[in-house]
């Protein structure tokens, strides 16, 4: 019986060693990491590079031509995400290109039926030809859209720090932690 308990404790110890802690992820947010910040202070999410944290303020330099330095208090950040890279197989482009392909395929199917019917003595069903063309076009469009890449994001906890916060009556020592 003691050997069974030892094996359970060994298994439990191995799980604790092998399973990564989520708090370690928050501390690995290095300066220069590509981040997306969603906050109530801005209309659209800010995408840029994480520069660091000073007291209770996260500093991000925005990407693009109008790059500016953004500062967000940790309490004002709704969501902080890091880039997981460009990946294919996204629902948005697949659906969009499938719809474009279906429309183009329907038009080509109907036009083909009309042209073949006028140049020969055979009768063609334009609606059926359009439906077949729409199906083929949707399949080709979905295959094309599936290969389009988009940036994927992984949510990370907002880094917290100990800081001195000014108040109306002086200063206050604050401490924040997330688990």
DAWO-V808324 format. One record per pair of residues at least 12 apart in sequence whose C-alpha atoms are under 8 Angstrom apart, sorted by sequence separation. I is the first residue (numbers start at 1). J is the second residue. D is the distance in Angstrom with one decimal. If there is no record, write none. Layout:
# DAWO-V808324
I & J & D
I & J & D
This chain:
# DAWO-V808324
35 & 47 & 5.8
36 & 48 & 6.5
48 & 60 & 6.1
49 & 61 & 5.4
59 & 71 & 4.7
113 & 125 & 7.0
114 & 126 & 7.0
162 & 174 & 5.8
163 & 175 & 6.5
34 & 47 & 7.3
35 & 48 & 5.6
48 & 61 & 5.3
49 & 62 & 6.6
58 & 71 & 5.6
59 & 72 & 6.6
113 & 126 & 5.6
162 & 175 & 4.5
34 & 48 & 5.6
35 & 49 & 5.8
48 & 62 & 4.0
49 & 63 & 7.2
57 & 71 & 6.2
58 & 72 & 5.2
161 & 175 & 6.3
162 & 176 & 6.6
34 & 49 & 4.5
35 & 50 & 6.2
47 & 62 & 5.8
48 & 63 & 4.7
57 & 72 & 5.4
58 & 73 & 6.1
160 & 175 & 7.8
161 & 176 & 6.1
33 & 49 & 5.3
34 & 50 & 6.3
46 & 62 & 6.6
47 & 63 & 6.2
57 & 73 & 4.3
58 & 74 & 6.5
110 & 126 & 5.1
113 & 129 & 6.3
160 & 176 & 5.5
161 & 177 & 7.5
32 & 49 & 5.0
33 & 50 & 5.3
56 & 73 & 5.7
57 & 74 & 5.9
109 & 126 & 7.5
110 & 127 & 7.0
112 & 129 & 7.8
160 & 177 & 5.8
31 & 49 & 7.3
32 & 50 & 5.2
33 & 51 & 7.9
56 & 74 & 5.7
160 & 178 & 7.4
31 & 50 & 5.3
32 & 51 & 5.9
110 & 129 & 5.7
30 & 50 & 7.4
31 & 51 & 4.6
109 & 129 & 4.9
110 & 130 & 4.8
29 & 50 & 8.0
30 & 51 & 7.8
31 & 52 & 5.6
109 & 130 & 4.4
157 & 178 & 7.4
30 & 52 & 7.5
108 & 130 & 7.3
109 & 131 & 7.4
106 & 129 & 7.5
107 & 130 & 6.5
109 & 132 & 6.9
110 & 133 & 7.8
106 & 130 & 4.2
109 & 133 & 4.6
105 & 130 & 7.1
106 & 131 & 6.0
108 & 133 & 6.5
109 & 134 & 7.4
106 & 132 & 7.3
107 & 133 & 7.5
105 & 132 & 7.9
106 & 133 & 4.8
107 & 134 & 7.9
105 & 133 & 4.3
106 & 134 & 4.3
105 & 134 & 4.3
106 & 135 & 8.0
104 & 134 & 7.1
105 & 135 & 7.2
102 & 133 & 7.3
103 & 134 & 6.2
105 & 136 & 6.5
106 & 137 & 7.5
102 & 134 & 4.1
105 & 137 & 4.4
101 & 134 & 7.0
102 & 135 & 6.2
104 & 137 & 6.6
105 & 138 & 7.3
102 & 136 & 7.3
103 & 137 & 7.4
41 & 76 & 7.1
101 & 136 & 7.9
102 & 137 & 4.7
103 & 138 & 7.9
40 & 76 & 6.5
101 & 137 & 4.2
102 & 138 & 4.2
39 & 76 & 6.0
40 & 77 & 7.2
100 & 137 & 7.9
101 & 138 & 4.6
102 & 139 & 7.9
39 & 77 & 4.6
40 & 78 & 7.0
100 & 138 & 7.3
101 & 139 & 7.4
38 & 77 & 6.2
39 & 78 & 4.9
98 & 137 & 7.2
99 & 138 & 6.2
101 & 140 & 6.6
102 & 141 & 7.4
37 & 77 & 7.0
38 & 78 & 5.5
39 & 79 & 6.8
98 & 138 & 4.3
101 & 141 & 4.6
37 & 78 & 7.7
38 & 79 & 5.1
97 & 138 & 7.5
98 & 139 & 6.5
100 & 141 & 6.7
101 & 142 & 7.7
37 & 79 & 6.0
38 & 80 & 6.5
98 & 140 & 7.2
99 & 141 & 7.3
37 & 80 & 4.9
98 & 141 & 4.3
36 & 80 & 6.0
37 & 81 & 6.5
97 & 141 & 4.6
98 & 142 & 4.3
35 & 80 & 7.0
36 & 81 & 5.2
97 & 142 & 5.6
98 & 143 & 7.9
35 & 81 & 5.5
36 & 82 & 6.4
96 & 142 & 8.0
35 & 82 & 4.4
36 & 83 & 7.7
94 & 141 & 7.4
95 & 142 & 6.5
97 & 144 & 6.9
98 & 145 & 7.2
34 & 82 & 5.9
35 & 83 & 6.0
94 & 142 & 4.9
97 & 145 & 5.2
33 & 82 & 7.2
34 & 83 & 5.8
94 & 143 & 7.3
96 & 145 & 7.3
33 & 83 & 8.0
94 & 144 & 7.3
95 & 145 & 7.3
94 & 145 & 4.0
93 & 145 & 4.9
94 & 146 & 4.9
93 & 146 & 6.7
94 & 148 & 7.8
91 & 146 & 7.7
93 & 148 & 6.5
89 & 145 & 7.8
90 & 146 & 6.3
89 & 146 & 4.6
88 & 146 & 6.2
89 & 147 & 6.2
90 & 148 & 7.6
88 & 147 & 5.4
89 & 148 & 7.1
90 & 149 & 7.3
88 & 148 & 5.5
89 & 149 & 7.2
90 & 150 & 7.2
88 & 149 & 4.2
87 & 149 & 4.9
88 & 150 & 6.4
86 & 149 & 5.7
87 & 150 & 5.6
86 & 150 & 5.2
87 & 151 & 6.3
86 & 151 & 4.3
87 & 152 & 6.7
85 & 151 & 5.5
86 & 152 & 6.2
84 & 151 & 7.1
85 & 152 & 5.8
83 & 151 & 7.0
84 & 152 & 5.2
85 & 153 & 7.6
83 & 152 & 6.1
84 & 153 & 5.3
83 & 153 & 4.7
84 & 154 & 6.2
82 & 153 & 5.6
83 & 154 & 6.3
81 & 153 & 5.8
82 & 154 & 5.3
81 & 154 & 5.2
82 & 155 & 6.4
81 & 155 & 4.2
82 & 156 & 6.9
80 & 155 & 5.9
81 & 156 & 5.5
79 & 155 & 7.1
80 & 156 & 5.8
79 & 156 & 7.9
80 & 157 & 6.8
80 & 158 & 6.2
79 & 158 & 7.7
77 & 158 & 7.7
74 & 158 & 6.7
74 & 159 & 7.6
74 & 160 & 7.2
56 & 160 & 6.9
56 & 161 & 6.2
53 & 159 & 7.6
55 & 161 & 6.3
56 & 162 & 7.6
55 & 162 & 6.8
56 & 163 & 6.5
55 & 163 & 5.0
55 & 164 & 7.4
36 & 153 & 7.9
26 & 156 & 6.3
25 & 156 & 7.2
26 & 157 & 5.7
25 & 157 & 8.0
26 & 158 & 7.0
27 & 159 & 7.2
26 & 159 & 6.1
23 & 179 & 6.6
22 & 179 & 7.8
